[in-house]
Amino acid sequence: MKTILANKETVQAKWHLVDAEGQVLGRLAVKIANLLRGRHKPLYTPHVDTGDFVVVINAEKVVLTGKKEEQNEYMFFSGYMGGESRRKLSDMRQKRPEFILQHAVKGMLPKNRLAARMLTKLRIFAGPNHTHEAQAPVKFAL
């Protein structure tokens, strides 16, 4: 019996719809990262992008446990001397709620060029509406 390795021609990407309302951030990010990598497929190959497209709705309603809402901070650096700034997670939830989930998913993907390509397959929307009805995403059961 031969071992089958996936390549670009054999991979067929599907579209999944994930509702983030009431879901814990870290646990949701793991499931989304596995969908993006293709870990749920029997044809999974680590060095090939075998993942699917993921559309996330209600990203603003994701839940955090403990005191993370007040304690977690995101650090940004402009590249200049003294150009470091920090923002609390509660502020980011008001201004850019999509960033919270995208940052968590990015941290759970490998740190290479392949992961950067996988991250482009992630579409996050703060509210219940999305712009990908034409792709007919299938609701993913969490």
OpenMM code with the backbone's topology and positions (N, CA, C; nanometers):
from openmm import Vec3, app, unit

residues = "MET LYS THR ILE LEU ALA ASN LYS GLU THR VAL GLN ALA LYS TRP HIS LEU VAL ASP ALA GLU GLY GLN VAL LEU GLY ARG LEU ALA VAL LYS ILE ALA ASN LEU LEU ARG GLY ARG HIS LYS PRO LEU TYR THR PRO HIS VAL ASP THR GLY ASP PHE VAL VAL VAL ILE ASN ALA GLU LYS VAL VAL LEU THR GLY LYS LYS GLU GLU GLN ASN GLU TYR MET PHE PHE SER GLY TYR MET GLY GLY GLU SER ARG ARG LYS LEU SER ASP MET ARG GLN LYS ARG PRO GLU PHE ILE LEU GLN HIS ALA VAL LYS GLY MET LEU PRO LYS ASN ARG LEU ALA ALA ARG MET LEU THR LYS LEU ARG ILE PHE ALA GLY PRO ASN HIS THR HIS GLU ALA GLN ALA PRO VAL LYS PHE ALA LEU".split()
positions = [
    Vec3(0.0831, -0.1174, 0.0000),
    Vec3(0.0000, 0.0000, 0.0000),
    Vec3(0.0882, 0.1245, 0.0000),
    Vec3(0.0573, 0.2197, -0.0891),
    Vec3(0.1380, 0.3391, -0.1018),
    Vec3(0.0851, 0.4503, -0.0118),
    Vec3(0.1760, 0.5324, 0.0359),
    Vec3(0.1384, 0.6497, 0.1122),
    Vec3(0.1028, 0.7605, 0.0149),
    Vec3(-0.0122, 0.8224, 0.0369),
    Vec3(-0.0582, 0.9283, -0.0524),
    Vec3(-0.0270, 1.0635, 0.0115),
    Vec3(0.0453, 1.1466, -0.0629),
    Vec3(0.0736, 1.2823, -0.0180),
    Vec3(-0.0068, 1.3795, -0.1033),
    Vec3(-0.0690, 1.4742, -0.0394),
    Vec3(-0.1496, 1.5727, -0.1103),
    Vec3(-0.0599, 1.6709, -0.1838),
    Vec3(-0.1119, 1.7265, -0.2926),
    Vec3(-0.0455, 1.8366, -0.3620),
    Vec3(-0.1514, 1.9383, -0.4030),
    Vec3(-0.1084, 2.0473, -0.4655),
    Vec3(-0.2025, 2.1549, -0.4987),
    Vec3(-0.3169, 2.1076, -0.5879),
    Vec3(-0.2897, 2.0124, -0.6758),
    Vec3(-0.3913, 1.9689, -0.7710),
    Vec3(-0.4970, 1.8789, -0.7067),
    Vec3(-0.4610, 1.8043, -0.6030),
    Vec3(-0.5557, 1.7102, -0.5422),
    Vec3(-0.6390, 1.7715, -0.4305),
    Vec3(-0.6024, 1.8904, -0.3840),
    Vec3(-0.6738, 1.9528, -0.2726),
    Vec3(-0.7971, 2.0254, -0.3243),
    Vec3(-0.9111, 1.9992, -0.2595),
    Vec3(-1.0350, 2.0690, -0.2923),
    Vec3(-1.0845, 2.1389, -0.1663),
    Vec3(-1.0774, 2.2709, -0.1665),
    Vec3(-1.1145, 2.3483, -0.0484),
    Vec3(-1.2654, 2.3678, -0.0409),
    Vec3(-1.3193, 2.3576, 0.0790),
    Vec3(-1.4610, 2.3828, 0.1052),
    Vec3(-1.4729, 2.5101, 0.1869),
    Vec3(-1.5947, 2.5582, 0.2026),
    Vec3(-1.6219, 2.6772, 0.2819),
    Vec3(-1.7004, 2.6369, 0.4056),
    Vec3(-1.6548, 2.6836, 0.5222),
    Vec3(-1.7218, 2.6551, 0.6492),
    Vec3(-1.7678, 2.7859, 0.7119),
    Vec3(-1.8834, 2.7817, 0.7769),
    Vec3(-1.9369, 2.8964, 0.8494),
    Vec3(-1.9341, 2.8650, 0.9977),
    Vec3(-1.8672, 2.9498, 1.0763),
    Vec3(-1.8537, 2.9292, 1.2200),
    Vec3(-1.9193, 3.0463, 1.2916),
    Vec3(-2.0082, 3.0165, 1.3857),
    Vec3(-2.0716, 3.1193, 1.4674),
    Vec3(-1.9970, 3.1280, 1.6002),
    Vec3(-1.9352, 3.2433, 1.6281),
    Vec3(-1.8508, 3.2593, 1.7464),
    Vec3(-1.9283, 3.3033, 1.8699),
    Vec3(-2.0580, 3.3197, 1.8583),
    Vec3(-2.1364, 3.3707, 1.9715),
    Vec3(-2.1346, 3.2716, 2.0878),
    Vec3(-2.0875, 3.3181, 2.2036),
    Vec3(-2.0841, 3.2357, 2.3240),
    Vec3(-1.9704, 3.1354, 2.3303),
    Vec3(-1.8805, 3.1349, 2.2326),
    Vec3(-1.7694, 3.0399, 2.2307),
    Vec3(-1.6485, 3.0993, 2.3044),
    Vec3(-1.5719, 3.0142, 2.3719),
    Vec3(-1.4500, 3.0576, 2.4406),
    Vec3(-1.3423, 3.0820, 2.3350),
    Vec3(-1.2708, 3.1937, 2.3475),
    Vec3(-1.1767, 3.2387, 2.2443),
    Vec3(-1.0720, 3.1347, 2.2082),
    Vec3(-0.9995, 3.0810, 2.3052),
    Vec3(-0.8909, 2.9877, 2.2762),
    Vec3(-0.9385, 2.8576, 2.2143),
    Vec3(-1.0467, 2.8042, 2.2668),
    Vec3(-1.0998, 2.6776, 2.2145),
    Vec3(-1.1526, 2.6942, 2.0726),
    Vec3(-1.2134, 2.8091, 2.0460),
    Vec3(-1.2620, 2.8375, 1.9113),
    Vec3(-1.1451, 2.8558, 1.8152),
    Vec3(-1.0397, 2.9236, 1.8601),
    Vec3(-0.9236, 2.9480, 1.7741),
    Vec3(-0.8547, 2.8181, 1.7347),
    Vec3(-0.8508, 2.7197, 1.8251),
    Vec3(-0.7909, 2.5894, 1.7930),
    Vec3(-0.8692, 2.5211, 1.6816),
    Vec3(-1.0021, 2.5230, 1.6917),
    Vec3(-1.0853, 2.4563, 1.5902),
    Vec3(-1.0726, 2.5253, 1.4547),
    Vec3(-1.0677, 2.6579, 1.4561),
    Vec3(-1.0530, 2.7318, 1.3309),
    Vec3(-0.9154, 2.7067, 1.2696),
    Vec3(-0.8112, 2.7041, 1.3525),
    Vec3(-0.6761, 2.6783, 1.3024),
    Vec3(-0.6663, 2.5391, 1.2404),
    Vec3(-0.7318, 2.4413, 1.3000),
    Vec3(-0.7311, 2.3058, 1.2438),
    Vec3(-0.8050, 2.3005, 1.1110),
    Vec3(-0.9138, 2.3764, 1.0965),
    Vec3(-0.9839, 2.3829, 0.9680),
    Vec3(-0.8961, 2.4489, 0.8619),
    Vec3(-0.8260, 2.5549, 0.9004),
    Vec3(-0.7393, 2.6254, 0.8047),
    Vec3(-0.6217, 2.5385, 0.7604),
    Vec3(-0.5692, 2.4570, 0.8502),
    Vec3(-0.4562, 2.3692, 0.8173),
    Vec3(-0.4995, 2.2440, 0.7418),
    Vec3(-0.6248, 2.2020, 0.7613),
    Vec3(-0.6725, 2.0794, 0.6977),
    Vec3(-0.6541, 1.9571, 0.7839),
    Vec3(-0.6382, 1.9761, 0.9147),
    Vec3(-0.6138, 1.8637, 1.0052),
    Vec3(-0.7349, 1.7722, 1.0169),
    Vec3(-0.8518, 1.8177, 0.9739),
    Vec3(-0.9727, 1.7373, 0.9825),
    Vec3(-0.9898, 1.6443, 0.8616),
    Vec3(-0.8990, 1.6521, 0.7653),
    Vec3(-0.9102, 1.5716, 0.6435),
    Vec3(-0.8172, 1.4504, 0.6499),
    Vec3(-0.8585, 1.3394, 0.5916),
    Vec3(-0.7687, 1.2230, 0.5891),
    Vec3(-0.6488, 1.2432, 0.4965),
    Vec3(-0.6563, 1.3402, 0.4068),
    Vec3(-0.5480, 1.3675, 0.3124),
    Vec3(-0.4504, 1.4724, 0.3655),
    Vec3(-0.4552, 1.5030, 0.4947),
    Vec3(-0.3719, 1.6080, 0.5544),
    Vec3(-0.2239, 1.5794, 0.5324),
    Vec3(-0.1533, 1.6809, 0.4828),
    Vec3(-0.0089, 1.6749, 0.4630),
    Vec3(0.0493, 1.8035, 0.5214),
    Vec3(0.1448, 1.7949, 0.6134),
    Vec3(0.1925, 1.9149, 0.6834),
    Vec3(0.2544, 2.0221, 0.5937),
    Vec3(0.3202, 1.9829, 0.4853),
    Vec3(0.3892, 2.0813, 0.4026),
    Vec3(0.3062, 2.1327, 0.2857),
    Vec3(0.1762, 2.0960, 0.2798),
    Vec3(0.0868, 2.1400, 0.1728),
    Vec3(-0.0341, 2.2076, 0.2369),
    Vec3(-0.0829, 2.3130, 0.1743),
    Vec3(-0.2012, 2.3828, 0.2238),
    Vec3(-0.3258, 2.3026, 0.1860),
    Vec3(-0.3689, 2.2127, 0.2742),
    Vec3(-0.4850, 2.1280, 0.2487),
    Vec3(-0.6094, 2.1814, 0.3180),
    Vec3(-0.6021, 2.3019, 0.3732),
    Vec3(-0.7108, 2.3560, 0.4535),
    Vec3(-0.8269, 2.4103, 0.3732),
    Vec3(-0.9310, 2.4473, 0.4458),
    Vec3(-1.0531, 2.5011, 0.3881),
    Vec3(-1.0671, 2.6489, 0.4213),
    Vec3(-1.1629, 2.7132, 0.3560),
    Vec3(-1.1957, 2.8515, 0.3858),
    Vec3(-1.2878, 2.8548, 0.5071),
    Vec3(-1.2696, 2.9535, 0.5932),
    Vec3(-1.3517, 2.9653, 0.7139),
    Vec3(-1.4074, 3.1064, 0.7220),
    Vec3(-1.5403, 3.1165, 0.7359),
    Vec3(-1.6085, 3.2435, 0.7557),
    Vec3(-1.6600, 3.2441, 0.8988),
    Vec3(-1.6184, 3.3431, 0.9772),
    Vec3(-1.6588, 3.3530, 1.1180),
    Vec3(-1.7518, 3.4725, 1.1329),
    Vec3(-1.8677, 3.4495, 1.1946),
    Vec3(-1.9606, 3.5587, 1.2223),
    Vec3(-1.9729, 3.5767, 1.3732),
    Vec3(-2.0233, 3.6916, 1.4149),
    Vec3(-2.0413, 3.7263, 1.5571),
    Vec3(-1.9102, 3.7218, 1.6348),
    Vec3(-1.8034, 3.7721, 1.5771),
    Vec3(-1.6731, 3.7715, 1.6445),
    Vec3(-1.6728, 3.8621, 1.7670),
    Vec3(-1.7601, 3.9613, 1.7704),
    Vec3(-1.7648, 4.0521, 1.8849),
    Vec3(-1.8260, 3.9865, 2.0082),
    Vec3(-1.8916, 3.8724, 1.9923),
    Vec3(-1.9581, 3.8052, 2.1038),
    Vec3(-1.8804, 3.6859, 2.1569),
    Vec3(-1.7512, 3.6790, 2.1256),
    Vec3(-1.6672, 3.5710, 2.1760),
    Vec3(-1.6443, 3.5923, 2.3257),
    Vec3(-1.6315, 3.4829, 2.4008),
    Vec3(-1.6234, 3.4881, 2.5463),
    Vec3(-1.4805, 3.4619, 2.5917),
    Vec3(-1.4392, 3.5327, 2.6964),
    Vec3(-1.3098, 3.5087, 2.7597),
    Vec3(-1.3338, 3.4671, 2.9036),
    Vec3(-1.2517, 3.3767, 2.9542),
    Vec3(-1.2681, 3.3293, 3.0907),
    Vec3(-1.1786, 3.4082, 3.1851),
    Vec3(-1.2129, 3.4079, 3.3117),
    Vec3(-1.1310, 3.4741, 3.4128),
    Vec3(-1.1298, 3.6246, 3.3961),
    Vec3(-1.0146, 3.6861, 3.4255),
    Vec3(-0.9994, 3.8316, 3.4190),
    Vec3(-0.9268, 3.8764, 3.2922),
    Vec3(-0.9304, 3.7936, 3.1883),
    Vec3(-0.8556, 3.8248, 3.0668),
    Vec3(-0.9055, 3.9516, 2.9987),
    Vec3(-1.0331, 3.9823, 3.0114),
    Vec3(-1.0897, 4.1012, 2.9483),
    Vec3(-1.0184, 4.2289, 2.9952),
    Vec3(-0.9833, 4.2354, 3.1232),
    Vec3(-0.9167, 4.3545, 3.1765),
    Vec3(-0.7642, 4.3422, 3.1745),
    Vec3(-0.7104, 4.2209, 3.1845),
    Vec3(-0.5663, 4.2036, 3.2018),
    Vec3(-0.4896, 4.1873, 3.0712),
    Vec3(-0.5470, 4.1236, 2.9701),
    Vec3(-0.4733, 4.1000, 2.8460),
    Vec3(-0.4488, 4.2294, 2.7715),
    Vec3(-0.3269, 4.2419, 2.7168),
    Vec3(-0.2885, 4.3589, 2.6384),
    Vec3(-0.2265, 4.3136, 2.5063),
    Vec3(-0.2448, 4.3960, 2.4047),
    Vec3(-0.1800, 4.3741, 2.2767),
    Vec3(-0.0740, 4.4818, 2.2598),
    Vec3(0.0479, 4.4424, 2.2200),
    Vec3(0.1578, 4.5350, 2.2051),
    Vec3(0.1830, 4.5590, 2.0562),
    Vec3(0.1971, 4.6846, 2.0190),
    Vec3(0.2261, 4.7234, 1.8820),
    Vec3(0.3550, 4.8048, 1.8821),
    Vec3(0.4341, 4.7914, 1.7763),
    Vec3(0.5611, 4.8629, 1.7682),
    Vec3(0.5735, 4.9244, 1.6298),
    Vec3(0.5978, 5.0547, 1.6263),
    Vec3(0.6037, 5.1263, 1.4994),
    Vec3(0.7375, 5.1087, 1.4289),
    Vec3(0.8419, 5.0687, 1.5026),
    Vec3(0.9742, 5.0562, 1.4440),
    Vec3(1.0655, 5.1705, 1.4809),
    Vec3(1.0105, 5.2736, 1.5402),
    Vec3(1.0885, 5.3891, 1.5825),
    Vec3(1.1170, 5.3835, 1.7321),
    Vec3(1.2157, 5.4610, 1.7753),
    Vec3(1.2487, 5.4688, 1.9175),
    Vec3(1.1271, 5.5192, 1.9945),
    Vec3(1.0910, 5.4480, 2.0986),
    Vec3(0.9756, 5.4878, 2.1794),
    Vec3(0.8428, 5.4660, 2.1104),
    Vec3(0.8416, 5.3883, 2.0040),
    Vec3(0.7195, 5.3673, 1.9260),
    Vec3(0.6377, 5.2486, 1.9710),
    Vec3(0.6549, 5.2074, 2.0947),
    Vec3(0.5795, 5.0937, 2.1473),
    Vec3(0.4497, 5.1436, 2.2101),
    Vec3(0.3388, 5.0783, 2.1778),
    Vec3(0.2111, 5.1131, 2.2386),
    Vec3(0.1386, 4.9863, 2.2768),
    Vec3(0.0565, 4.9972, 2.3773),
    Vec3(-0.0201, 4.8824, 2.4261),
    Vec3(-0.1668, 4.9185, 2.4313),
    Vec3(-0.2511, 4.8192, 2.4009),
    Vec3(-0.3958, 4.8384, 2.4086),
    Vec3(-0.4569, 4.7213, 2.4828),
    Vec3(-0.5503, 4.7505, 2.5692),
    Vec3(-0.6198, 4.6461, 2.6440),
    Vec3(-0.7161, 4.5716, 2.5524),
    Vec3(-0.7440, 4.4486, 2.5872),
    Vec3(-0.8338, 4.3666, 2.5073),
    Vec3(-0.9744, 4.4263, 2.5053),
    Vec3(-1.0170, 4.4873, 2.6138),
    Vec3(-1.1506, 4.5476, 2.6175),
    Vec3(-1.1615, 4.6636, 2.5174),
    Vec3(-1.0523, 4.7397, 2.4996),
    Vec3(-1.0533, 4.8476, 2.3998),
    Vec3(-1.0555, 4.7917, 2.2584),
    Vec3(-0.9805, 4.6853, 2.2359),
    Vec3(-0.9775, 4.6237, 2.1033),
    Vec3(-1.1128, 4.5621, 2.0682),
    Vec3(-1.1847, 4.5118, 2.1673),
    Vec3(-1.3173, 4.4545, 2.1415),
    Vec3(-1.4131, 4.5624, 2.0905),
    Vec3(-1.3993, 4.6844, 2.1394),
    Vec3(-1.4860, 4.7930, 2.0940),
    Vec3(-1.4458, 4.8438, 1.9562),
    Vec3(-1.3143, 4.8569, 1.9312),
    Vec3(-1.2677, 4.9180, 1.8071),
    Vec3(-1.2549, 4.8180, 1.6926),
    Vec3(-1.1880, 4.7053, 1.7167),
    Vec3(-1.1638, 4.6047, 1.6124),
    Vec3(-1.1871, 4.4646, 1.6693),
    Vec3(-1.3122, 4.4193, 1.6831),
    Vec3(-1.3369, 4.2877, 1.7426),
    Vec3(-1.2857, 4.1717, 1.6576),
    Vec3(-1.2668, 4.1927, 1.5279),
    Vec3(-1.2152, 4.0860, 1.4417),
    Vec3(-1.0691, 4.0549, 1.4745),
    Vec3(-0.9954, 4.1574, 1.5180),
    Vec3(-0.8526, 4.1414, 1.5453),
    Vec3(-0.8271, 4.0400, 1.6567),
    Vec3(-0.9129, 4.0372, 1.7576),
    Vec3(-0.8930, 3.9477, 1.8723),
    Vec3(-0.8884, 3.8025, 1.8265),
    Vec3(-0.9863, 3.7638, 1.7465),
    Vec3(-0.9922, 3.6253, 1.6987),
    Vec3(-0.8822, 3.5965, 1.5969),
    Vec3(-0.8539, 3.6922, 1.5094),
    Vec3(-0.7492, 3.6710, 1.4089),
    Vec3(-0.6131, 3.6543, 1.4758),
    Vec3(-0.5856, 3.7311, 1.5783),
    Vec3(-0.4589, 3.7231, 1.6500),
    Vec3(-0.4450, 3.5880, 1.7198),
    Vec3(-0.5542, 3.5381, 1.7780),
    Vec3(-0.5518, 3.4087, 1.8466),
    Vec3(-0.5295, 3.2942, 1.7475),
    Vec3(-0.5957, 3.3007, 1.6319),
    Vec3(-0.5802, 3.1946, 1.5307),
    Vec3(-0.4398, 3.1981, 1.4726),
    Vec3(-0.3872, 3.3170, 1.4473),
    Vec3(-0.2527, 3.3300, 1.3908),
    Vec3(-0.1482, 3.2696, 1.4836),
    Vec3(-0.1677, 3.2842, 1.6137),
    Vec3(-0.0746, 3.2273, 1.7092),
    Vec3(-0.0763, 3.0759, 1.7134),
    Vec3(-0.1841, 3.0140, 1.6627),
    Vec3(-0.1955, 2.8687, 1.6644),
    Vec3(-0.1583, 2.8042, 1.5323),
    Vec3(-0.1174, 2.8836, 1.4361),
    Vec3(-0.0694, 2.8305, 1.3090),
    Vec3(0.0830, 2.8257, 1.3125),
    Vec3(0.1460, 2.7437, 1.2274),
    Vec3(0.2925, 2.7412, 1.2245),
    Vec3(0.3481, 2.8761, 1.1810),
    Vec3(0.4720, 2.9014, 1.2177),
    Vec3(0.5336, 3.0304, 1.1869),
    Vec3(0.6158, 3.0179, 1.0586),
    Vec3(0.5474, 3.0194, 0.9442),
    Vec3(0.6164, 3.0106, 0.8158),
    Vec3(0.5302, 3.0731, 0.7056),
    Vec3(0.5791, 3.0688, 0.5816),
    Vec3(0.5060, 3.1304, 0.4704),
    Vec3(0.3771, 3.0571, 0.4390),
    Vec3(0.3753, 2.9267, 0.4635),
    Vec3(0.2547, 2.8486, 0.4384),
    Vec3(0.1409, 2.8939, 0.5298),
    Vec3(0.1730, 2.9250, 0.6539),
    Vec3(0.0714, 2.9716, 0.7473),
    Vec3(0.0180, 3.1080, 0.7065),
    Vec3(0.1021, 3.1918, 0.6492),
    Vec3(0.0557, 3.3219, 0.6020),
    Vec3(-0.0461, 3.3045, 0.4899),
    Vec3(-0.0250, 3.2052, 0.4046),
    Vec3(-0.1213, 3.1751, 0.2989),
    Vec3(-0.2499, 3.1174, 0.3564),
    Vec3(-0.2373, 3.0358, 0.4612),
    Vec3(-0.3562, 2.9782, 0.5255),
    Vec3(-0.4407, 3.0869, 0.5901),
    Vec3(-0.3756, 3.1869, 0.6469),
    Vec3(-0.4477, 3.2931, 0.7167),
    Vec3(-0.5308, 3.3779, 0.6209),
    Vec3(-0.4956, 3.3791, 0.4923),
    Vec3(-0.5759, 3.4537, 0.3957),
    Vec3(-0.7090, 3.3847, 0.3678),
    Vec3(-0.7237, 3.2589, 0.4096),
    Vec3(-0.8493, 3.1866, 0.3910),
    Vec3(-0.9472, 3.2096, 0.5054),
    Vec3(-0.9082, 3.2933, 0.6009),
    Vec3(-0.9931, 3.3226, 0.7160),
    Vec3(-1.0631, 3.4554, 0.6946),
    Vec3(-1.1966, 3.4552, 0.7024),
    Vec3(-1.2765, 3.5770, 0.6891),
    Vec3(-1.3550, 3.5954, 0.8184),
    Vec3(-1.3337, 3.7073, 0.8873),
    Vec3(-1.3965, 3.7307, 1.0169),
    Vec3(-1.4864, 3.8536, 1.0075),
    Vec3(-1.6083, 3.8405, 1.0609),
    Vec3(-1.7047, 3.9495, 1.0615),
    Vec3(-1.7537, 3.9705, 1.2040),
    Vec3(-1.7638, 4.0968, 1.2454),
    Vec3(-1.8022, 4.1288, 1.3824),
    Vec3(-1.9484, 4.0945, 1.4093),
    Vec3(-2.0359, 4.1173, 1.3144),
    Vec3(-2.1788, 4.0959, 1.3335),
    Vec3(-2.2271, 3.9653, 1.2727),
    Vec3(-2.3602, 3.9484, 1.2667),
    Vec3(-2.4167, 3.8232, 1.2151),
    Vec3(-2.4206, 3.8132, 1.0629),
    Vec3(-2.3915, 3.9223, 0.9911),
    Vec3(-2.3973, 3.9204, 0.8450),
    Vec3(-2.2581, 3.9045, 0.7861),
    Vec3(-2.2505, 3.8348, 0.6711),
    Vec3(-2.1233, 3.8194, 0.6006),
    Vec3(-2.1458, 3.8348, 0.4514),
    Vec3(-2.0381, 3.8501, 0.3766),
    Vec3(-2.0476, 3.8792, 0.2330),
    Vec3(-2.0152, 3.7586, 0.1455),
    Vec3(-2.0240, 3.6372, 0.2011),
    Vec3(-1.9841, 3.5185, 0.1251),
    Vec3(-2.1000, 3.4210, 0.1038),
    Vec3(-2.2199, 3.4742, 0.0818),
    Vec3(-2.3340, 3.3864, 0.0539),
    Vec3(-2.3165, 3.3117, -0.0778),
    Vec3(-2.2465, 3.3722, -0.1734),
    Vec3(-2.2269, 3.3099, -0.3041),
    Vec3(-2.1454, 3.1827, -0.2953),
    Vec3(-2.0583, 3.1708, -0.1951),
    Vec3(-1.9758, 3.0509, -0.1793),
    Vec3(-2.0507, 2.9403, -0.1063),
    Vec3(-2.1666, 2.9681, -0.0535),
    Vec3(-2.2517, 2.8709, 0.0178),
    Vec3(-2.1749, 2.7971, 0.1263),
    Vec3(-2.1263, 2.8703, 0.2292),
    Vec3(-2.0521, 2.8025, 0.3356),
    Vec3(-2.1424, 2.7113, 0.4183),
    Vec3(-2.0893, 2.5971, 0.4550),
    Vec3(-2.1636, 2.4992, 0.5342),
    Vec3(-2.1392, 2.5274, 0.6819),
    Vec3(-2.2460, 2.5300, 0.7612),
    Vec3(-2.2323, 2.5594, 0.9043),
    Vec3(-2.1527, 2.4482, 0.9712),
    Vec3(-2.0468, 2.4872, 1.0427),
    Vec3(-1.9584, 2.3928, 1.1084),
    Vec3(-2.0043, 2.3730, 1.2517),
    Vec3(-2.0296, 2.2496, 1.2889),
    Vec3(-2.0750, 2.2182, 1.4250),
    Vec3(-1.9566, 2.2155, 1.5199),
    Vec3(-1.9604, 2.3024, 1.6200),
    Vec3(-1.8510, 2.3077, 1.7167),
    Vec3(-1.8813, 2.2156, 1.8257),
] * unit.nanometer
topology = app.Topology()
chain = topology.addChain("A")
for resn in residues:
    res = topology.addResidue(resn, chain)
    for name in ("N", "CA", "C"):
        topology.addAtom(name, app.Element.getBySymbol(name[0]), res)
